[in-house]
Amino acid sequence: MDTLAYGSTAPTPWATPLIYPQAAWYAALCLFALCAVVLAIRATAMIAAGNYEKLAEEFHPKGAIEELEEEISDLERR
């Protein structure tokens, strides 16, 4: 809202109004938040239903040992 109120522009020779890139950034942020909420609700429903196999299949949460193995193999490749 401040961008519109002040008429802010980019400090470039084109002086693009900042509302355009900020609007695109805000739209992407809202889309990300919506996807995150939908996935969180879906995972919570799977946990509540006791469907742990499907949860592991779709979201594949990694354990500490699996994370450590990945880091060690990455370190060896360097």
PETAGI-V394595 format. One record per backbone hydrogen bond with DSSP energy under -1.0 kcal/mol. CO is the residue of the C=O (numbers start at 0). NH is the residue of the N-H. If there is no record, write none. Layout:
CO;NH, CO;NH
This chain:
0;4, 1;5, 2;6, 2;7, 7;17, 9;11, 15;9, 16;19, 17;21, 18;22, 19;23, 20;24, 21;25, 22;26, 23;27, 24;28, 25;29, 26;30, 27;31, 28;32, 29;33, 30;34, 31;35, 32;36, 33;37, 34;38, 35;39, 36;40, 37;41, 38;42, 39;43, 40;44, 41;45, 42;46, 43;47, 44;48, 45;50, 46;49, 49;51, 50;54, 51;55, 52;56, 53;57, 54;58, 55;59, 62;66, 63;67, 64;68, 65;69, 66;70, 67;71, 68;72, 69;73, 70;74, 71;75, 72;76
